[in-house]
């Protein structure tokens, strides 16, 4: 089946150097439509850099990134977003002085074709307003309609971050440590939320919490020193001796000890 | 500002607000009669358009421009040339449309210069606008054919066929032309804040990086907004040309750009109506306050410093914060503190101002002797008594002010705490 399927996202021999230091050292990866992939690896392995390369924040030194078969490497973030890839950030990246509703409405305007228009009133854009309301309910912030984003709690801001990410209806979603800084109980609730709102989408997520990783992902990519050490189902990755040796053993121990 | 999304476009409150604004513009010449009053009112209309257009950049887009006078000023020059062409019959447009020529000029130059400036944001943007401003001012001295050299370019607005008896000879007729342009421009600029581009401009101000990841090109947003701001700036400049019938190089100068920044900030960049307050204060300061004292720029600088440090949201935010307190019925308990703050502040300022005035008197009016009258009090700039008296008044005033301020700060945070509690209780119940 997978032979017939065009990968939703494909990386071909992707490399990135900063100065003389090569951070991403030839990554190959193919993610099928609808798959949930968790990217794990020790700190400094290049996980966030990988996301930055895919989403257009950085330009790759060499190699290719293909979104539904179209090359997107070297394109600007907004061009990549328009082609159907959206991302969240590890450090909350929202519009602090706009209300929750306005934050979400900003995230849907382009996808609904409103572009740079100044001949229409926002209040009249029924589809955009309905979509923003719907998003607000999905991320359970509908009671915070008019609250400025900067006045939300941390967990609420993280939820808003996800809401903005999925707002434009992109088919491929990248979440960079969505549960970073959250408590255990918040995390488990949040994972359920992520599962619901990314239903049917292709999902890549960077995650440190091993409980989250094994609960959420169909496949796991282990990145160590800018290379993919293993890319397989959670069970196969868990059983992989090289992964055990390089990373997972200590991370599992960490997770059991309650930290990450 | 709240319920932006749920409020209908045609709600009663908004109609009343705009109706009152129109009425105010229409009736102002009846209340403020006399030549000076009409001039002041006209200049206020012009300044309101200029400051609001500036705030499209500063308050709504987070673009700190040091060169907004380039667009008002070039609008003025194009408008005065358009007026002269109309007078000579070369350009068949009525005088009423001359400000539009200014607007198109402002827009055209914004298309040209903005392409460079809006490629960058933040500090780089600010530096480029400063450079642009210097560039255009230098050009104004190099091309006297267009800028008229030191004497500037003058025109005569009484030209062409009078329409319904309107010749634009009497200043009050010009005032009404300005009032109409002011009303339409203010409505249009307010409407802009309610459009997709207007909202995305706020998003660019808050977090340009995230805007790129929701599909928008931030440069394009900044550039488009810059062009629209340039258009309204040009309208303002065109009205200025009609009002004064002379345009000199200083209208594109850095001082003018600085004044837009200063007074927009003073009025309050975070609220739409803030720059309107700022514009009114700007005209009052430039036309009236400058007559009152030679040290007016010094006072202006001090007020600006004080506001930046203690009320960075400007007068508009002070008003809105107190309206919020009033809406919870807690303003009354602050009134006494406000009175004490005002009285002690004024006493301290009087002492400080007496010293400033004496210093200016020694420097500028040496020929008239050392005596002067300040706020009805006879002072002698050469006597120890006047100086020590001023010092004592100032120290006493500011000392009491500081004590009152500390008490007020505690009181204010107490009231804010009560309000937060009340909001919380409401949301829970």
Interface residues (C-beta under 8 A of the other chain):
Chain A: X55 X76 X77 X78 X81 X82 X86 X87 X89 X93 X94 X95 X96 X97 X98 X99 X101 X102 X105 X106 X107 X109 X110 X111 X114 X115 X116 X117 X118 X119 X120 X121 X122 X123 X124 X125 X129 X132 X143 X145 X146 X164 X167 X168
Chain B: X2 X3 X4 X5 X6 X7 X8 X9 X191 X192 X194 X195 X196 X197 X198 X199 X200 X202 X203 X205 X206 X207 X209 X210 X211 X212 X213 X214 X215 X216 X217 X218 X220 X221 X224 X228 X427
